[in-house]
Amino acid sequence: MSIWQQHLREAIRSPTELCAMLGLSESSLGLDVKPDFPLRVPRPFVARMTPGDAQDPLLAQVLSVRAEREAVTGFVADPLDEHAGVLPGLLHKYRSRVLLIFRGGCAINCRYCFRRHYPYQAETLRREDLGQVVTYLRAHPEVNEVIFSGGDPLMADDQALADAMQTLAALPQIQRLRIHTRLPVVIPDRITSDLIATIADLSVPVITVLHINHAQEVDAALADAVGALRSVCRSVLNQAVVLAGVNDDGQTQIALSEALYAAGVDPYYLNVLDPVAGAAHFFVEADRIRTIYQEMLEALPGFLVPKLVKELPGAGHKVPWMETLRR
């Protein structure tokens, strides 16, 4: 068993255990000790939390609380209308790109995840389904990019990833592959030499998109993993989500962009929260988002300001957030 797989096996799954590790009182946190959406957080991520700090921004992203059980108007199970793909494990939301639900599981269960209710058992790509994906792509020559998503595609072992990436890269129409993952952030050891070799040997460029919401998530181990990815990937990008109690102020967002740059990651998207049931306590009002983004524009060079966007069901692209306010 590899180091990263051992970290997966040893991930914290109990809210009570997590609080005990951090020296926090359960009674003050409004815990949901038996959540419908299970708690899961690897120990390398826990190690970046501040013991004794009930407001720790990394803790807030993963701790199950009773507020998740509150029904809030507008917050639904499938906010992006994704629960029925064109094939099992295949979403074709954008004209030139398709998205593979390559693995249903994640190394970490983020409480605001827009796919926390996704029917992974029925809609995750199986090894035997890859041939159907190839047939679909050949019938849709307008598709020139495949996005490996999930869940988290890096939950798959290196050989499974290599097989799929090599098969898809061999199609003449495919100009690039993209990997959307949080695993290098929460378990940096996931970036193995075999994975790097696979990417290096592909006939098309690969872009890796990470998911980091706070500068505290960025440490030396992550920077090392990013360095390895940058040696073989065309780009290593980041997308974040504006989350109440985590990063909903300008200085925190500015610090995140600077920390990403120092680690070799380019800010890409800053997403407004998707209204998924169970995540309403992360909602940030529009006026506050506008203020945060203005502070970022004034403090950062343009290449460190991510695009502020929202995803709307049925839209063929990410929509600039300011535009959504006029709809």
BELWOSUL-V682027 format. One record per residue. N is the residue number from 1. OMEGA is omega in whole degrees, 0 to 359 (none if undefined). NEAR is the number of other C-alpha atoms within 12 Angstrom. D_LAST is the distance of its C-alpha to the last C-alpha in whole Angstrom. Layout:
n/omega/near/d_last
N/OMEGA/NEAR/D_LAST
N/OMEGA/NEAR/D_LAST
This chain:
n/omega/near/d_last
1/181/9/51
2/180/17/49
3/184/16/48
4/177/29/45
5/175/24/45
6/176/17/48
7/176/27/45
8/182/31/43
9/185/20/46
10/181/21/46
11/178/29/42
12/180/29/42
13/183/28/41
14/175/26/42
15/180/34/40
16/179/26/44
17/180/23/45
18/179/35/42
19/179/34/43
20/180/18/46
21/184/22/46
22/179/26/44
23/183/17/46
24/177/26/44
25/180/20/44
26/188/25/42
27/184/16/42
28/189/16/40
29/181/25/37
30/185/21/36
31/163/28/37
32/188/28/37
33/177/25/40
34/185/18/39
35/174/25/35
36/175/18/34
37/191/32/32
38/171/28/36
39/176/33/36
40/180/33/37
41/179/40/38
42/182/39/40
43/176/28/43
44/177/33/42
45/177/40/39
46/182/36/40
47/179/25/43
48/176/28/40
49/181/35/39
50/179/22/41
51/178/21/44
52/182/19/44
53/180/20/40
54/180/28/38
55/181/22/35
56/185/28/35
57/176/32/32
58/177/38/33
59/182/41/35
60/182/37/31
61/190/38/30
62/186/40/32
63/178/45/34
64/182/37/34
65/184/34/33
66/180/26/33
67/180/22/29
68/182/32/28
69/181/24/30
70/176/17/28
71/181/18/25
72/181/18/22
73/178/13/19
74/178/16/16
75/192/26/19
76/184/24/20
77/185/28/23
78/188/24/21
79/182/28/17
80/177/30/17
81/185/24/18
82/196/32/21
83/175/29/24
84/180/21/26
85/178/25/26
86/173/22/28
87/174/28/31
88/178/32/32
89/182/38/31
90/175/38/29
91/178/34/25
92/185/34/24
93/184/28/20
94/190/23/20
95/189/20/22
96/182/23/25
97/168/28/25
98/182/37/26
99/177/38/27
100/167/45/30
101/192/47/30
102/173/41/33
103/183/36/35
104/183/32/33
105/174/32/35
106/175/36/34
107/182/42/36
108/178/43/34
109/178/37/32
110/189/38/29
111/182/41/28
112/188/41/24
113/181/37/25
114/176/32/22
115/182/35/25
116/177/35/27
117/186/30/27
118/182/31/27
119/187/24/30
120/182/28/32
121/181/19/35
122/191/18/34
123/176/30/31
124/181/34/33
125/173/36/35
126/182/25/39
127/183/22/41
128/179/15/42
129/186/21/39
130/178/28/39
131/177/20/40
132/178/20/38
133/179/34/35
134/179/30/37
135/180/16/38
136/182/23/34
137/178/35/33
138/178/19/36
139/181/13/34
140/184/20/31
141/177/20/32
142/180/20/29
143/179/30/29
144/181/29/30
145/176/33/29
146/180/44/30
147/175/38/28
148/184/38/31
149/182/37/29
150/23/37/30
151/177/38/31
152/184/38/32
153/181/39/34
154/167/43/37
155/176/36/38
156/177/34/40
157/186/24/43
158/182/26/44
159/179/20/46
160/177/24/43
161/181/33/40
162/181/24/43
163/183/22/43
164/183/34/40
165/179/38/39
166/179/28/42
167/184/25/41
168/179/38/38
169/181/31/38
170/179/23/41
171/185/29/39
172/184/19/39
173/186/23/35
174/182/32/34
175/180/25/34
176/172/33/33
177/179/39/33
178/178/35/30
179/174/43/31
180/188/35/29
181/172/39/31
182/185/42/32
183/178/43/35
184/179/45/37
185/187/47/35
186/174/45/37
187/183/43/40
188/179/36/41
189/178/31/44
190/181/39/42
191/185/39/42
192/177/27/45
193/178/18/47
194/178/21/47
195/179/32/43
196/179/27/43
197/178/20/46
198/181/29/44
199/182/37/41
200/185/24/44
201/183/19/45
202/182/29/42
203/179/22/42
204/179/29/38
205/177/29/36
206/174/37/35
207/175/33/32
208/178/42/32
209/179/37/29
210/179/40/30
211/182/39/28
212/185/45/29
213/187/42/27
214/182/40/30
215/180/34/33
216/178/31/35
217/185/41/35
218/177/39/36
219/184/29/40
220/180/23/43
221/176/24/43
222/180/36/39
223/177/27/40
224/179/25/43
225/179/35/41
226/178/41/38
227/177/25/41
228/179/32/42
229/181/37/39
230/180/27/39
231/183/24/42
232/182/27/41
233/176/33/37
234/180/24/35
235/167/27/33
236/188/35/32
237/176/37/29
238/166/41/27
239/181/34/24
240/176/41/23
241/175/42/21
242/187/43/20
243/176/38/23
244/178/27/24
245/180/23/28
246/186/35/28
247/187/40/26
248/170/36/24
249/187/27/25
250/183/27/26
251/178/24/29
252/178/28/29
253/177/41/26
254/179/33/28
255/178/27/31
256/180/40/30
257/180/43/29
258/179/28/33
259/177/28/34
260/181/39/32
261/180/28/34
262/180/22/37
263/179/31/37
264/181/30/36
265/179/40/33
266/175/35/30
267/187/40/26
268/180/31/24
269/164/32/21
270/187/41/20
271/166/38/17
272/185/42/15
273/171/37/17
274/186/38/16
275/180/35/17
276/180/33/20
277/180/34/23
278/185/38/25
279/186/41/23
280/181/31/21
281/175/31/24
282/186/33/23
283/178/29/19
284/182/27/19
285/184/20/17
286/181/21/14
287/179/14/16
288/178/20/19
289/180/32/17
290/180/23/16
291/179/19/20
292/185/29/21
293/177/34/20
294/177/22/21
295/178/22/24
296/180/32/24
297/183/23/24
298/187/16/27
299/189/21/29
300/169/23/29
301/186/16/29
302/183/16/26
303/176/20/28
304/178/31/28
305/179/33/24
306/175/36/22
307/178/29/19
308/190/33/16
309/171/29/14
310/176/32/12
311/180/30/13
312/179/28/11
313/179/19/13
314/178/16/14
315/183/18/12
316/182/17/16
317/171/18/15
318/185/25/14
319/175/24/11
320/188/22/11
321/180/28/10
322/180/21/10
323/181/14/7
324/180/17/5
325/182/17/6
326/184/8/4
327/none/9/0
